[in-house]
Amino acid sequence: MTNRPPVQPQSAGPRPTAGVRQWIGLAVLVLPALLVSMDMSVLLFAMPFVSADLRPTGTEMLWILDIYGFLLAGLLITMGSLGDRVGRRKLLIFGAIVFGGASVLAAYSPSPELLIAARALLGIGGATLAPSTLALIRAMFTDAGQRRTAVGIWTAGFAGGGALGPIIGGVLLEQFWWGSVFLLNVPVMVLLVVLAPMLLPEYRDPNATGFDLISAVLSLAAILPAIYGIKEIAEYGLSWAAVAALALGVVVGAFFLRRQRRGRAPLIDLDLFRARPFSAALLANTLTMFAMFGVMLYSAQFVQLVLGFRPLTAALASLPGFLAMPIGITAAMLIVRRVRPGFVVAGGLATAAVGMALLTTVTADTGLVQLIGLSAVMVGGIGAVTALANDMIIGTAPPERAGSASALSETGAEFGGALGMAVLGSVGTAVYRTQVLDDAPGAVPDAAVQAAGDTRGAAQEVAGTLPGELAGPLLDVADQAFAAGLRMTVLTGAVIMTIAAVLAAVMLRRVRQADLAAAAADRDGSDQPQPA
């Protein structure tokens, strides 16, 4: 028989505080969040080995890399709403089984087609894990202060997965075959399946209506082409196919929202957006991911292409900078006890803006230590924003809609990150190309200059075909141009973060932490979802 925790009695007094069982349960919830994030990046180092072993075509390689993220983003809303209906722990365990089984299938895939299918299953499993973990935190930690701490720990784990993915992948590939990067998931998923029934409560909405399959299809049909279009623009620039995909996503998205407004069993509760703390926190989180992903993408390329570090070395060197994130999270959790949350969120956004502004001092001669130190200011501010924003999103939403609310938060983050890479990546690329074309040595043939202006990697290839007296100066120009592109990228990110800080301060200026806690307590007491 499944060991189900008893229902907590409701009272008008202080909210019950979490005990040892809940904090151990939190550790169990952080593990899948870390792995879902890690699987976004762990495959990057393995792709050359996959290519040599399975011989995929160029199109198949793109699908191997992209299908996971596409399905993860496309199914978050559906799975978050499904968890509210069938039970979040049940969905979490199901997702762990799918994720673990797909990991084994991916590790031993004998063909590109099977690996693509396995990655698709990983995306489906990841979409069930991500919103379930955050929604269960909402159910387990009813005390506002403890919930903020728990969400901060979850945020640090989720962000840490993205940082650890390249490092762990690189270390495994030094010792084992490419499939080992997937097998890492299996023991963690087994542990989750075993411990979840013992440590995690089951929560679902007792008043939930039927599941709207048409809405689920519409959400997928809206998000997938939109993400695809944004990604195509980020990698290859504007094209008719990318614009058409974006347009299709917008049109289908309009039909989806119309159905949510009129349907009897909506996947998302549009009334959530009427609560200013919810909508402001969601906007702040999305804009933060927009700026962060765009800046981090370009700075990671700078470290490898201009400073000349290997990917694994660059990933290892970036770890000290990521230590600023838990510092930022901890500082925000302490300050918000005395300062209104809107001002703390605005302060985190402003700190991230300052960090990005400091990065405008970077040149082609900047050392790695200086770059990491400057980036740490930005990362610390981002940690403060994302932790508080996630807490406000799930704390503002009614308990029975926590899965849907957390899915909206993560979907916004996915869209923000994809759009940031597209927009800010395009800004940096435009600056790079313009400067290369303007400053390239006059003796370099025009065709070579045009090719070198495409990317810094292309400039390296072109330089290899030129005499030494031309190759060196061309690479110097390319390095300076790439640094100029980075400066414009971080400057744009700083402006966006500054605007977001002002919006957060204005939209949340009257919101007090005590008001949020009281509202959450009222919802928990009056409409508590029942354990299954």
GIPEDA-V823769 format. One record per backbone hydrogen bond with DSSP energy under -1.0 kcal/mol. CO is the residue of the C=O (numbers start at 1). NH is the residue of the N-H. If there is no record, write none. Layout:
co=CO nh=NH
co=CO nh=NH
This chain:
co=19 nh=23
co=20 nh=24
co=21 nh=25
co=22 nh=26
co=23 nh=27
co=24 nh=28
co=25 nh=29
co=26 nh=30
co=27 nh=31
co=29 nh=33
co=30 nh=34
co=31 nh=35
co=32 nh=36
co=33 nh=37
co=34 nh=38
co=35 nh=39
co=37 nh=40
co=38 nh=41
co=38 nh=42
co=41 nh=44
co=43 nh=47
co=46 nh=50
co=47 nh=51
co=48 nh=52
co=49 nh=53
co=50 nh=54
co=51 nh=55
co=57 nh=61
co=58 nh=62
co=59 nh=63
co=60 nh=64
co=61 nh=65
co=62 nh=66
co=63 nh=67
co=66 nh=70
co=67 nh=71
co=68 nh=72
co=69 nh=73
co=70 nh=74
co=71 nh=75
co=75 nh=79
co=76 nh=80
co=77 nh=81
co=78 nh=82
co=79 nh=83
co=80 nh=84
co=81 nh=85
co=82 nh=86
co=83 nh=87
co=84 nh=205
co=87 nh=91
co=88 nh=92
co=89 nh=93
co=90 nh=94
co=91 nh=95
co=92 nh=96
co=93 nh=97
co=94 nh=98
co=95 nh=99
co=96 nh=100
co=97 nh=101
co=98 nh=102
co=99 nh=103
co=100 nh=104
co=101 nh=105
co=102 nh=106
co=103 nh=107
co=104 nh=108
co=106 nh=109
co=111 nh=115
co=112 nh=116
co=113 nh=117
co=114 nh=118
co=115 nh=119
co=116 nh=120
co=117 nh=121
co=118 nh=122
co=119 nh=123
co=120 nh=124
co=121 nh=125
co=122 nh=126
co=123 nh=127
co=124 nh=128
co=125 nh=129
co=126 nh=130
co=129 nh=133
co=130 nh=134
co=131 nh=135
co=132 nh=136
co=133 nh=137
co=134 nh=138
co=135 nh=139
co=136 nh=140
co=137 nh=141
co=143 nh=147
co=144 nh=148
co=145 nh=149
co=146 nh=150
co=147 nh=151
co=148 nh=152
co=149 nh=153
co=150 nh=154
co=151 nh=155
co=152 nh=156
co=153 nh=157
co=154 nh=158
co=155 nh=159
co=156 nh=160
co=157 nh=161
co=159 nh=163
co=160 nh=164
co=161 nh=165
co=164 nh=168
co=165 nh=169
co=166 nh=170
co=167 nh=171
co=168 nh=172
co=169 nh=173
co=172 nh=175
co=172 nh=176
co=177 nh=180
co=178 nh=181
co=179 nh=182
co=179 nh=183
co=180 nh=184
co=182 nh=185
co=185 nh=189
co=186 nh=190
co=187 nh=191
co=188 nh=192
co=189 nh=193
co=190 nh=194
co=191 nh=195
co=192 nh=196
co=195 nh=199
co=196 nh=200
co=203 nh=88
co=205 nh=208
co=211 nh=213
co=212 nh=216
co=213 nh=217
co=214 nh=218
co=215 nh=219
co=216 nh=220
co=217 nh=221
co=218 nh=222
co=219 nh=223
co=220 nh=224
co=222 nh=226
co=223 nh=227
co=224 nh=228
co=225 nh=229
co=226 nh=230
co=227 nh=231
co=228 nh=232
co=229 nh=233
co=230 nh=234
co=231 nh=235
co=232 nh=236
co=233 nh=237
co=239 nh=243
co=240 nh=244
co=241 nh=245
co=242 nh=246
co=243 nh=247
co=244 nh=248
co=245 nh=249
co=246 nh=250
co=247 nh=251
co=248 nh=252
co=249 nh=253
co=250 nh=254
co=251 nh=255
co=252 nh=256
co=253 nh=257
co=254 nh=258
co=255 nh=259
co=256 nh=260
co=257 nh=261
co=258 nh=262
co=259 nh=263
co=269 nh=272
co=270 nh=273
co=271 nh=274
co=272 nh=275
co=275 nh=279
co=276 nh=280
co=277 nh=281
co=278 nh=282
co=279 nh=283
co=280 nh=284
co=281 nh=285
co=282 nh=286
co=283 nh=287
co=284 nh=288
co=285 nh=289
co=286 nh=290
co=287 nh=291
co=288 nh=292
co=289 nh=293
co=290 nh=294
co=291 nh=295
co=292 nh=296
co=293 nh=297
co=294 nh=298
co=295 nh=299
co=296 nh=300
co=297 nh=301
co=298 nh=302
co=299 nh=303
co=300 nh=304
co=301 nh=305
co=302 nh=306
co=302 nh=307
co=303 nh=309
co=310 nh=314
co=311 nh=315
co=312 nh=316
co=313 nh=317
co=314 nh=318
co=316 nh=319
co=318 nh=322
co=321 nh=324
co=322 nh=325
co=323 nh=327
co=324 nh=328
co=325 nh=329
co=326 nh=330
co=327 nh=331
co=328 nh=332
co=329 nh=333
co=330 nh=334
co=331 nh=335
co=332 nh=336
co=335 nh=338
co=335 nh=339
co=340 nh=344
co=341 nh=345
co=342 nh=346
co=343 nh=347
co=344 nh=348
co=345 nh=349
co=346 nh=350
co=347 nh=351
co=348 nh=352
co=349 nh=353
co=350 nh=354
co=351 nh=355
co=352 nh=356
co=353 nh=357
co=354 nh=358
co=355 nh=359
co=357 nh=360
co=358 nh=361
co=359 nh=362
co=363 nh=366
co=367 nh=371
co=368 nh=372
co=369 nh=373
co=370 nh=374
co=371 nh=375
co=372 nh=376
co=375 nh=379
co=376 nh=380
co=377 nh=381
co=378 nh=382
co=379 nh=383
co=380 nh=384
co=381 nh=385
co=382 nh=386
co=383 nh=387
co=384 nh=388
co=385 nh=389
co=386 nh=390
co=387 nh=391
co=388 nh=392
co=389 nh=393
co=390 nh=394
co=391 nh=395
co=392 nh=396
co=393 nh=397
co=398 nh=401
co=399 nh=402
co=401 nh=405
co=402 nh=406
co=403 nh=407
co=404 nh=408
co=405 nh=409
co=406 nh=410
co=407 nh=411
co=408 nh=412
co=409 nh=413
co=410 nh=414
co=411 nh=415
co=412 nh=416
co=413 nh=417
co=414 nh=418
co=415 nh=419
co=416 nh=420
co=417 nh=421
co=418 nh=422
co=419 nh=423
co=420 nh=424
co=422 nh=426
co=423 nh=427
co=424 nh=428
co=425 nh=429
co=426 nh=430
co=427 nh=431
co=428 nh=432
co=429 nh=433
co=430 nh=434
co=431 nh=435
co=432 nh=436
co=433 nh=437
co=434 nh=438
co=435 nh=439
co=436 nh=440
co=441 nh=444
co=445 nh=449
co=446 nh=450
co=447 nh=451
co=448 nh=452
co=449 nh=453
co=451 nh=454
co=455 nh=459
co=456 nh=460
co=457 nh=461
co=458 nh=462
co=459 nh=463
co=460 nh=464
co=462 nh=465
co=463 nh=466
co=467 nh=470
co=467 nh=471
co=468 nh=472
co=470 nh=474
co=471 nh=475
co=472 nh=476
co=473 nh=477
co=474 nh=478
co=475 nh=479
co=476 nh=480
co=477 nh=481
co=478 nh=482
co=479 nh=483
co=480 nh=484
co=481 nh=485
co=482 nh=486
co=483 nh=487
co=484 nh=488
co=485 nh=489
co=486 nh=490
co=487 nh=491
co=488 nh=492
co=489 nh=493
co=490 nh=494
co=491 nh=495
co=492 nh=496
co=493 nh=497
co=494 nh=498
co=495 nh=499
co=496 nh=500
co=497 nh=501
co=498 nh=502
co=499 nh=503
co=500 nh=504
co=501 nh=505
co=502 nh=506
co=503 nh=507
co=504 nh=508
co=508 nh=511
co=512 nh=516
co=513 nh=517
co=514 nh=518
co=515 nh=519
co=516 nh=520
co=517 nh=521
co=518 nh=522
co=519 nh=523
co=520 nh=524
co=521 nh=525
co=522 nh=526
co=523 nh=527
